[in-house]
Amino acid sequence: MSPATLMPATLTPADLLARLVGFPTVVGQPNGALIEDVARYLRAHGAEVTVLAGPEGDRSNLFASFGPKDVPGIVLSGHVDVVPATEPEWRADPFVLRREGDRLIGRGACDMKGFVAAVLAAAPAMGRMALRAPLHIALSYDEEAGCKGVPHLLDALPALCAPPEGAIIGEPTGLVPVLAHKGKAALRLSAKGRSGHSSRPDLGQNAIQRLVPVLARICAQAEALTRGPQDARFAPPYSSVQIGTICGGQAVNIIPDFAEAQIEARAIAGVSPKAILQEVLVDLPEGVSLDWLSEYPALALAPEAPLARLAETLTGRAAQGAVSFGTEAGLFQQAGIAAIVCGPGDIARAHKPEEYLTLSELEGTCAMLSSLIDRQAV
């Protein structure tokens, strides 16, 4: 299905997923065509829609409401960006959804356009029914770059609706409600040196070697964290730090004049991932600079919280304590909105060739949302 034409008013959930996958909204790239199409579709079903342009100028969040906005409601939240699909193992165009048996295959089908498709499929019912409490739809951009888009949406939320009762973030959890996840911070270290022939190191400055003392401290911190605070809900049960990328130099006989490394920390609930990194980044060597790339907090929702009980009722599944991957849920909670992670699919399929969601998983999400609509109805 080509996204070039306008989205029809009524589509099946699988049709909607095909529509969404057809927009190649790779992280860091424009998403305007998808957002405009979804906005038009939701308005056709009676939603009040606000498109919130991000500071980048070519990417936007979307917030839509059904029902009275002056009382607390439930936010259904998903990101519409996807990771690149350049792997050679794709057996067909990753941005054209195809069906093989029960599998709906395409980039973003599982992470997380499947949830968004189910939400859009529920929009006609949201528009038809008299709701005593609202249902909101929040779509964000650049989640895959460290949750960069949703903070702008959350900043605008007080002007768009009453403080929400809670938010369901539909990342793939097999429709099992998840109460907690780790937080993350990422940074880039850059070192400048002075080039020259390697036979005269005394006349140059080696940028790679300038980074080495800092990287050594990070490696030591990684080991120390295994003996630090523990939370058995997570795997591993401790916070972690790793050097994810490193580059620099041109040839073995040239003194490198530039080097760069990217580092991330993932922290259990109650621990700041940024603070983990700051502990070992004091007194940077001369010529080494630091740029923070992203940061989002951990999520920690109490098992007895009303939102947790609601999610268990809607899904018929007991809540899971925690997952180690991160989501936008921690940012919703930081903004004062109770949040839980619950969506279709398996995170193990995400960011891989032949990513898929099953038709039964999509239909199960639609059933969950139907129950939620009934709960919000007069």
C-alpha positions as CSV (number, residue, x, y, z in Angstrom):
1,M,0.0,0.0,0.0
2,S,1.4,3.3,-1.0
3,P,1.2,6.2,1.5
4,A,1.0,8.7,-1.4
5,T,-2.8,8.8,-1.4
6,L,-4.9,10.1,1.5
7,M,-5.8,7.6,4.2
8,P,-9.3,6.3,3.8
9,A,-11.7,6.9,6.8
10,T,-12.2,3.2,7.5
11,L,-9.4,0.6,7.4
12,T,-8.7,-2.7,9.0
13,P,-5.9,-2.8,11.6
14,A,-3.7,-4.7,9.2
15,D,-4.4,-2.1,6.5
16,L,-3.5,0.7,9.0
17,L,-0.3,-1.1,9.8
18,A,0.6,-1.4,6.1
19,R,-0.1,2.3,5.8
20,L,2.2,3.2,8.7
21,V,5.0,0.9,7.6
22,G,4.8,2.5,4.1
23,F,6.1,5.8,5.5
24,P,9.9,5.3,5.9
25,T,10.1,7.4,9.1
26,V,13.7,6.4,10.0
27,V,14.9,8.0,13.2
28,G,16.4,11.5,12.6
29,Q,14.6,12.0,9.3
30,P,11.4,13.9,8.5
31,N,8.0,12.4,9.5
32,G,5.6,15.1,8.3
33,A,3.9,12.9,5.7
34,L,2.9,10.3,8.3
35,I,1.9,12.8,10.9
36,E,-0.3,14.7,8.4
37,D,-2.0,11.5,7.2
38,V,-2.7,10.4,10.7
39,A,-4.0,13.8,11.7
40,R,-6.4,13.8,8.8
41,Y,-7.6,10.3,9.6
42,L,-8.2,11.1,13.3
43,R,-10.0,14.4,12.5
44,A,-12.3,12.5,10.2
45,H,-13.4,10.5,13.2
46,G,-14.0,13.5,15.5
47,A,-10.7,13.8,17.3
48,E,-9.3,17.2,18.3
49,V,-5.8,17.0,16.9
50,T,-2.7,19.1,17.6
51,V,0.5,18.7,15.6
52,L,3.5,19.9,17.6
53,A,6.5,20.7,15.4
54,G,9.8,19.9,17.1
55,P,12.8,22.3,17.1
56,E,14.4,20.4,14.3
57,G,11.8,21.8,11.9
58,D,11.2,18.7,9.9
59,R,9.8,16.4,12.6
60,S,6.6,16.6,14.7
61,N,4.8,15.0,17.6
62,L,1.0,14.6,17.5
63,F,-1.5,14.7,20.3
64,A,-5.2,13.9,19.7
65,S,-8.2,13.7,22.1
66,F,-11.6,12.0,22.1
67,G,-14.1,13.0,24.8
68,P,-14.0,15.7,27.4
69,K,-10.6,17.2,27.8
70,D,-11.3,18.9,31.2
71,V,-11.2,15.6,33.2
72,P,-8.4,13.1,33.6
73,G,-8.1,10.5,30.9
74,I,-5.8,7.8,29.5
75,V,-3.0,8.5,27.1
76,L,-2.2,5.9,24.5
77,S,1.4,6.6,23.5
78,G,3.7,5.4,20.8
79,H,6.6,6.5,18.7
80,V,6.5,6.5,14.9
81,D,10.2,6.6,14.1
82,V,12.0,3.3,13.3
83,V,15.6,2.2,13.1
84,P,17.2,2.0,9.6
85,A,16.5,-1.1,7.5
86,T,19.7,-1.5,5.6
87,E,20.5,-5.2,6.5
88,P,20.9,-7.5,3.5
89,E,18.9,-10.2,5.2
90,W,15.6,-8.5,4.3
91,R,13.8,-10.7,1.8
92,A,11.7,-7.8,0.4
93,D,11.3,-4.1,0.7
94,P,11.2,-3.4,4.4
95,F,8.8,-0.5,4.0
96,V,6.2,-2.5,2.2
97,L,4.3,-4.6,4.7
98,R,3.9,-8.2,3.5
99,R,2.0,-11.1,5.1
100,E,3.3,-14.6,5.4
101,G,0.9,-16.8,7.3
102,D,0.1,-15.0,10.6
103,R,3.1,-12.8,10.3
104,L,2.9,-9.1,9.2
105,I,6.5,-8.3,8.2
106,G,8.0,-4.8,7.8
107,R,10.3,-2.3,9.5
108,G,8.5,-1.0,12.6
109,A,5.8,-3.6,12.5
110,C,6.7,-4.7,16.0
111,D,8.6,-1.6,17.3
112,M,6.1,0.0,17.4
113,K,3.8,0.8,14.6
114,G,1.7,-2.3,15.4
115,F,0.5,-0.7,18.6
116,V,-0.1,2.6,16.8
117,A,-2.1,0.8,14.1
118,A,-4.3,-0.8,16.7
119,V,-4.9,2.6,18.4
120,L,-5.9,4.1,15.0
121,A,-8.2,1.2,14.3
122,A,-10.0,2.0,17.6
123,A,-10.5,5.7,16.6
124,P,-13.9,5.2,14.9
125,A,-15.3,3.6,18.1
126,M,-13.7,6.4,20.2
127,G,-15.4,9.0,18.0
128,R,-18.8,7.2,18.1
129,M,-19.1,6.5,21.8
130,A,-20.0,9.1,24.4
131,L,-17.0,9.1,26.7
132,R,-17.2,10.1,30.3
133,A,-13.4,10.4,30.5
134,P,-11.2,11.1,27.5
135,L,-8.8,8.9,25.5
136,H,-5.8,10.7,24.2
137,I,-3.3,9.6,21.5
138,A,0.3,10.7,21.7
139,L,2.7,10.0,18.8
140,S,6.3,11.0,19.1
141,Y,9.4,11.2,17.0
142,D,13.1,10.2,17.5
143,E,12.5,7.8,20.3
144,E,15.2,5.6,18.8
145,A,17.7,8.4,19.3
146,G,17.2,8.5,23.0
147,C,13.6,9.7,23.4
148,K,14.3,13.1,21.9
149,G,10.8,14.0,20.6
150,V,8.4,13.2,23.5
151,P,9.8,15.8,26.0
152,H,8.5,18.6,23.7
153,L,5.1,16.9,23.7
154,L,5.1,16.6,27.5
155,D,6.0,20.3,27.8
156,A,2.9,21.2,25.8
157,L,0.5,18.8,27.6
158,P,-0.8,21.1,30.3
159,A,-2.3,23.3,27.6
160,L,-3.9,20.4,25.8
161,C,-5.8,18.5,28.4
162,A,-6.4,18.0,32.1
163,P,-3.6,16.1,34.0
164,P,-4.0,12.5,32.6
165,E,-5.0,9.6,34.8
166,G,-2.2,7.6,33.2
167,A,-0.3,6.6,30.1
168,I,0.0,3.3,28.3
169,I,3.2,3.1,26.3
170,G,2.7,0.4,23.7
171,E,6.3,-0.9,23.3
172,P,6.4,-4.7,22.6
173,T,5.9,-6.6,25.8
174,G,3.6,-9.4,24.6
175,L,0.7,-7.4,26.0
176,V,2.0,-8.1,29.5
177,P,1.9,-4.9,31.6
178,V,5.5,-3.9,32.7
179,L,6.0,-1.8,35.8
180,A,9.6,-0.8,35.6
181,H,12.5,-0.3,33.2
182,K,16.0,1.0,33.4
183,G,17.0,4.6,32.6
184,K,19.7,5.6,30.1
185,A,22.2,8.3,29.4
186,A,24.6,8.5,26.4
187,L,27.4,10.8,25.6
188,R,30.2,11.4,23.1
189,L,33.8,12.0,24.1
190,S,35.9,13.8,21.4
191,A,39.7,14.3,21.6
192,K,41.8,16.6,19.4
193,G,45.5,16.1,18.8
194,R,48.1,17.2,16.3
195,S,49.0,15.1,13.3
196,G,52.4,14.1,12.2
197,H,54.7,11.2,11.2
198,S,54.6,8.4,13.7
199,S,58.5,8.4,13.8
200,R,58.3,11.8,15.6
201,P,55.7,11.4,18.3
202,D,57.4,14.2,20.2
203,L,56.3,16.6,17.5
204,G,52.6,15.6,17.5
205,Q,49.8,15.0,20.0
206,N,48.1,11.6,19.9
207,A,44.3,12.1,20.2
208,I,43.6,8.4,20.7
209,Q,46.0,8.2,23.6
210,R,44.3,11.3,25.2
211,L,41.1,9.3,25.4
212,V,42.7,6.2,26.9
213,P,42.8,7.4,30.6
214,V,39.1,8.3,30.5
215,L,38.1,5.0,28.8
216,A,40.1,3.1,31.4
217,R,38.1,4.8,34.2
218,I,34.9,3.8,32.4
219,C,36.0,0.2,32.2
220,A,36.7,0.2,35.9
221,Q,33.3,1.8,36.6
222,A,31.6,-1.0,34.6
223,E,33.3,-3.6,36.8
224,A,32.4,-1.7,40.0
225,L,28.8,-1.4,39.1
226,T,28.4,-5.2,39.1
227,R,29.0,-5.0,42.9
228,G,26.8,-1.9,43.3
229,P,23.1,-1.5,44.1
230,Q,21.0,-4.4,42.9
231,D,17.4,-4.8,41.8
232,A,16.5,-8.4,41.1
233,R,13.6,-7.4,38.8
234,F,16.2,-6.5,36.1
235,A,18.6,-8.6,34.0
236,P,21.3,-7.9,34.8
237,P,20.2,-6.8,38.3
238,Y,22.7,-3.9,38.4
239,S,23.3,-0.7,36.5
240,S,25.8,-0.9,33.7
241,V,28.1,1.3,31.5
242,Q,29.7,0.5,28.2
243,I,31.9,2.0,25.5
244,G,29.7,1.5,22.5
245,T,31.8,3.0,19.6
246,I,35.3,4.2,19.2
247,C,37.0,5.7,16.1
248,G,40.1,7.7,15.2
249,G,43.3,7.8,13.3
250,Q,44.1,7.4,9.6
251,A,47.0,5.0,9.4
252,V,49.4,3.2,11.7
253,N,52.2,5.6,10.7
254,I,50.3,8.8,11.2
255,I,49.8,10.4,14.6
256,P,46.0,10.6,15.0
257,D,44.7,14.2,15.3
258,F,41.1,13.2,16.2
259,A,39.4,10.4,18.2
260,E,35.9,9.8,19.4
261,A,34.0,7.4,21.6
262,Q,30.4,7.0,22.5
263,I,29.5,5.7,26.0
264,E,26.2,4.8,27.5
265,A,24.9,4.0,31.0
266,R,21.8,2.1,31.9
267,A,20.6,2.4,35.5
268,I,18.2,0.6,37.7
269,A,15.3,2.5,39.2
270,G,16.4,5.0,41.8
271,V,19.9,5.5,40.2
272,S,20.6,8.3,37.8
273,P,22.3,7.1,34.6
274,K,23.8,10.5,34.1
275,A,25.3,10.5,37.5
276,I,27.0,7.2,36.8
277,L,28.8,8.7,34.0
278,Q,29.6,12.0,35.7
279,E,31.4,10.1,38.4
280,V,34.2,9.1,36.0
281,L,34.2,12.2,33.8
282,V,35.6,14.7,36.2
283,D,38.9,16.3,35.3
284,L,38.9,15.4,31.6
285,P,42.4,15.5,30.0
286,E,43.4,18.5,28.0
287,G,42.0,18.4,24.5
288,V,39.1,16.1,25.4
289,S,35.5,17.4,25.2
290,L,32.1,15.9,26.2
291,D,28.7,16.2,24.5
292,W,25.6,14.6,26.1
293,L,23.6,12.8,23.4
294,S,20.5,11.6,25.3
295,E,19.0,10.9,28.6
296,Y,15.8,9.4,29.9
297,P,14.9,8.2,33.4
298,A,14.0,4.8,34.7
299,L,10.3,3.8,35.2
300,A,9.0,2.5,38.5
301,L,5.3,2.0,38.9
302,A,4.0,0.5,42.2
303,P,2.2,-2.9,41.7
304,E,-0.8,-1.5,43.6
305,A,-1.1,1.6,41.5
306,P,-4.5,2.1,39.9
307,L,-2.9,2.1,36.4
308,A,-1.3,-1.2,37.1
309,R,-4.6,-2.7,38.2
310,L,-6.3,-1.3,35.1
311,A,-3.7,-2.7,32.7
312,E,-4.0,-6.1,34.3
313,T,-7.8,-6.0,33.9
314,L,-7.6,-4.9,30.3
315,T,-5.1,-7.6,29.3
316,G,-6.1,-10.4,31.7
317,R,-2.3,-10.8,32.5
318,A,-0.5,-10.2,35.7
319,A,2.0,-7.3,35.6
320,Q,5.7,-8.1,35.1
321,G,8.2,-6.5,37.4
322,A,10.6,-5.0,35.0
323,V,12.4,-5.1,31.6
324,S,15.9,-3.9,30.9
325,F,15.2,-2.0,27.7
326,G,14.1,1.7,28.0
327,T,11.0,3.5,26.8
328,E,9.4,6.9,27.0
329,A,7.4,5.8,30.0
330,G,10.0,7.1,32.4
331,L,9.6,10.6,30.9
332,F,5.8,10.4,31.4
333,Q,6.3,9.5,35.0
334,Q,8.9,12.2,35.5
335,A,6.3,14.7,34.1
336,G,3.9,13.5,36.9
337,I,1.8,11.1,34.8
338,A,1.6,7.5,35.9
339,A,2.9,5.2,33.2
340,I,3.0,1.6,32.3
341,V,4.5,-0.3,29.3
342,C,2.2,-2.7,27.5
343,G,2.0,-3.4,23.8
344,P,2.0,-6.2,21.2
345,G,4.9,-8.3,20.0
346,D,8.3,-9.3,21.3
347,I,11.2,-6.9,21.8
348,A,13.6,-9.7,20.5
349,R,12.2,-9.1,17.0
350,A,12.9,-5.4,17.1
351,H,15.8,-3.8,15.2
352,K,16.3,-7.0,13.1
353,P,15.7,-8.0,9.5
354,E,12.3,-9.5,8.8
355,E,10.8,-7.7,11.9
356,Y,7.2,-8.8,12.3
357,L,4.0,-8.6,14.3
358,T,1.5,-11.5,14.2
359,L,-2.0,-10.8,13.1
360,S,-3.3,-12.4,16.3
361,E,-1.1,-10.0,18.4
362,L,-2.6,-7.1,16.5
363,E,-6.1,-8.4,17.1
364,G,-5.3,-8.9,20.8
365,T,-4.3,-5.3,21.1
366,C,-7.5,-4.2,19.4
367,A,-9.5,-6.3,22.0
368,M,-7.6,-4.6,24.8
369,L,-8.3,-1.2,23.5
370,S,-12.0,-2.1,23.0
371,S,-12.2,-2.9,26.7
372,L,-10.5,0.4,27.5
373,I,-13.1,2.3,25.4
374,D,-15.9,0.6,27.2
375,R,-14.4,1.5,30.5
376,Q,-14.2,5.2,29.5
377,A,-17.7,5.3,28.1
378,V,-20.7,6.9,29.8
